[in-house]
């Protein structure tokens, strides 16, 4: 079954940039290295957990620009290994963040990188009830 967004376009005026973003990521590898989980904490908060055995916090970089969060990592190997089974590949993962979504925190603990994201909608953008007179 092929999913097409064309049927929704007449009902989504002003969302064309959203659909352009979806179109641009179609076909990209969402799996692969490093493995990660996305956990929903509540309707406005998520945690992404990256499995990064062997990486330290100094080996990882998190950047946010134009609603795109990019996580990259590289280990500078100093030792000579006879056998290396723990991956230390250089990586680069990008996620498009929804409007008003910000990185709340990032923490490395026991080989897992935890990135907490939260949607902070400004008061003037939140729904309000208008009283009819």
C-alpha positions as CSV (number, residue, x, y, z in Angstrom):
1,X,0.0,0.0,0.0
2,X,1.4,3.4,-1.0
3,X,0.7,6.4,1.2
4,X,0.3,9.7,-0.5
5,X,-0.1,13.1,1.0
6,X,-1.7,14.7,-2.1
7,X,-5.3,14.0,-0.9
8,X,-4.6,16.0,2.3
9,X,-3.0,19.1,0.6
10,X,-6.4,21.0,0.1
11,X,-7.0,20.8,3.9
12,X,-3.5,21.9,5.0
13,X,-3.0,25.5,3.8
14,X,0.2,26.8,5.1
15,X,1.7,23.4,5.9
16,X,3.5,23.1,2.6
17,X,6.9,23.4,4.3
18,X,5.9,20.5,6.5
19,X,5.1,18.3,3.5
20,X,8.3,19.4,1.8
21,X,10.3,18.2,4.9
22,X,8.4,14.9,4.9
23,X,9.1,14.5,1.2
24,X,12.8,15.2,1.7
25,X,13.3,12.5,4.3
26,X,11.4,9.8,2.4
27,X,13.6,7.0,1.6
28,X,16.3,7.8,4.2
29,X,17.6,5.2,6.5
30,X,15.8,5.6,9.8
31,X,17.4,2.5,11.3
32,X,21.0,1.7,11.5
33,X,23.9,2.9,13.6
34,X,23.6,4.0,16.3
35,X,20.5,2.2,17.5
36,X,18.0,4.4,19.4
37,X,14.7,4.4,21.1
38,X,12.2,7.3,21.2
39,X,10.1,7.3,24.4
40,X,7.0,9.4,24.9
41,X,6.9,10.9,28.4
42,X,3.7,12.8,27.8
43,X,1.9,14.8,25.1
44,X,4.7,17.4,25.0
45,X,7.8,15.6,26.1
46,X,10.0,12.8,24.6
47,X,13.3,11.2,25.3
48,X,15.6,9.7,22.7
49,X,17.9,7.0,24.0
50,X,21.0,6.3,21.9
51,X,23.1,3.1,22.5
52,X,26.7,4.5,22.4
53,X,28.9,1.9,24.1
54,X,32.5,3.1,24.1
55,X,31.6,6.8,23.5
56,X,32.1,9.4,26.1
57,X,30.2,12.7,26.4
58,X,33.2,14.4,24.8
59,X,32.9,12.2,21.7
60,X,29.3,13.4,21.0
61,X,28.0,16.7,19.6
62,X,24.4,17.8,19.5
63,X,23.4,20.8,17.3
64,X,20.0,22.4,16.7
65,X,19.5,24.6,13.7
66,X,16.3,25.6,11.8
67,X,14.2,22.9,13.7
68,X,16.7,20.1,12.8
69,X,18.6,18.4,15.7
70,X,21.7,16.6,14.5
71,X,23.6,14.2,16.8
72,X,27.1,13.2,15.7
73,X,29.8,11.2,17.3
74,X,33.4,10.2,16.6
75,X,35.9,8.3,18.8
76,X,39.5,9.2,18.3
77,X,41.2,5.8,18.9
78,X,44.5,6.1,20.6
79,X,45.0,2.4,21.4
80,X,46.0,-0.4,19.0
81,X,43.5,-3.2,19.1
82,X,44.0,-6.8,18.1
83,X,40.3,-7.2,17.9
84,X,37.6,-4.5,18.3
85,X,34.0,-5.8,18.6
86,X,32.6,-2.7,20.1
87,X,31.7,-0.3,17.3
88,X,33.3,3.1,17.3
89,X,32.1,4.2,13.8
90,X,31.7,7.9,13.2
91,X,27.9,8.7,13.0
92,X,25.6,11.5,12.1
93,X,21.8,11.4,12.8
94,X,19.3,14.2,12.1
95,X,15.8,14.7,13.4
96,X,13.3,17.3,12.3
97,X,11.7,18.9,15.4
98,X,8.1,20.0,15.5
99,X,7.5,23.7,16.0
100,X,8.3,25.0,19.5
101,X,10.1,21.7,20.3
102,X,13.4,22.3,22.2
103,X,16.2,20.2,23.6
104,X,15.6,20.3,27.4
105,X,18.6,18.2,28.4
106,X,21.2,15.7,27.3
107,X,23.0,13.2,29.5
108,X,25.4,10.3,28.9
109,X,24.9,7.5,31.4
110,X,26.2,3.9,31.2
111,X,26.7,4.0,27.5
112,X,23.4,5.5,26.7
113,X,22.9,9.1,25.5
114,X,19.6,10.5,26.8
115,X,18.2,13.6,24.9
116,X,15.0,15.0,26.4
117,X,12.9,17.1,24.1
118,X,9.9,19.3,25.2
119,X,7.3,21.2,23.2
120,X,7.0,24.7,24.8
121,X,4.0,26.4,23.1
122,X,4.0,30.2,23.9
123,X,0.9,31.3,25.8
124,X,-0.3,33.5,22.9
125,X,-0.3,30.4,20.6
126,X,-2.3,28.1,23.0
127,X,-6.0,27.7,22.4
128,X,-8.2,30.0,24.3
129,X,-12.0,30.2,24.8
130,X,-13.7,33.3,23.6
131,X,-16.8,34.2,25.6
132,X,-19.8,35.1,23.5
133,X,-21.6,38.3,24.7
